[in-house]
Amino acid sequence: IPGANVSVKGKTGLGTITDMDGNFSLKVPGNSILTVSFMGYTTQERKAVAGQAMRFNLVPDSKALDEVMVRSAEAR
């Protein structure tokens, strides 16, 4: 998913956003937990393993999708 947030759990300012193809690259400290989140999807966490590529499959969060607010152009 393009534009998903990827961050290191517990480390403020250490993260990135996925590119147009959903790829990301991030150098992290050993034993780090990566958190991947995107609006409307369930947040996932996984331990990073040195030298190993990671793949996340985000699952739609039906609760979050039920909370969409729509505003008409006439309300402006």
C-alpha positions in Angstrom: 0.0 0.0 0.0 1.5 3.3 -1.0 1.9 5.8 1.8 1.7 3.4 4.8 3.6 4.4 7.9 6.5 2.2 8.9 8.1 2.9 12.3 10.2 1.4 15.0 8.1 0.8 18.1 9.2 3.0 21.0 11.6 5.1 18.9 10.2 8.5 18.1 11.3 9.9 14.7 12.6 6.6 13.4 10.5 5.6 10.5 9.5 6.0 6.9 6.6 5.8 4.5 6.1 3.2 1.8 6.7 4.2 -1.8 4.2 4.0 -4.7 4.7 0.2 -4.9 4.4 -0.3 -1.1 8.1 -0.9 -0.6 10.3 0.6 2.1 13.8 0.6 3.4 14.8 1.4 6.9 18.0 0.9 9.0 16.9 -0.1 12.6 18.7 -1.1 15.8 18.9 -4.8 16.7 15.9 -6.5 18.2 13.6 -3.8 16.9 9.8 -4.2 16.4 8.5 -2.6 13.3 5.0 -1.2 13.2 3.1 -0.7 9.9 -0.1 1.3 9.8 -2.5 2.8 7.3 -5.9 4.4 7.8 -8.7 1.8 7.4 -6.3 -1.1 8.0 -5.3 -3.1 11.1 -1.9 -2.1 12.4 0.7 -4.8 12.3 3.9 -5.4 14.4 6.7 -7.7 13.6 10.3 -8.2 14.9 13.0 -7.1 12.4 15.6 -9.8 11.6 19.0 -8.5 10.3 19.5 -9.0 6.6 16.1 -10.4 6.0 13.4 -8.8 3.9 10.0 -8.3 5.5 6.6 -8.5 3.9 3.4 -7.1 5.5 -0.1 -7.9 4.3 -2.4 -5.3 5.8 -6.0 -6.4 6.5 -8.9 -3.9 6.2 -10.3 -2.9 9.6 -14.1 -3.1 9.3 -14.5 -1.0 12.4 -12.5 1.9 11.0 -14.2 1.7 7.7 -17.6 2.2 9.4 -16.4 5.5 10.9 -16.1 7.4 7.6 -17.5 11.0 7.7 -19.0 12.5 4.5 -19.5 16.2 4.1 -21.5 17.6 1.2 -20.3 20.6 -0.9 -23.4 22.5 0.2 -22.3 22.5 3.8 -19.4 24.9 3.1 
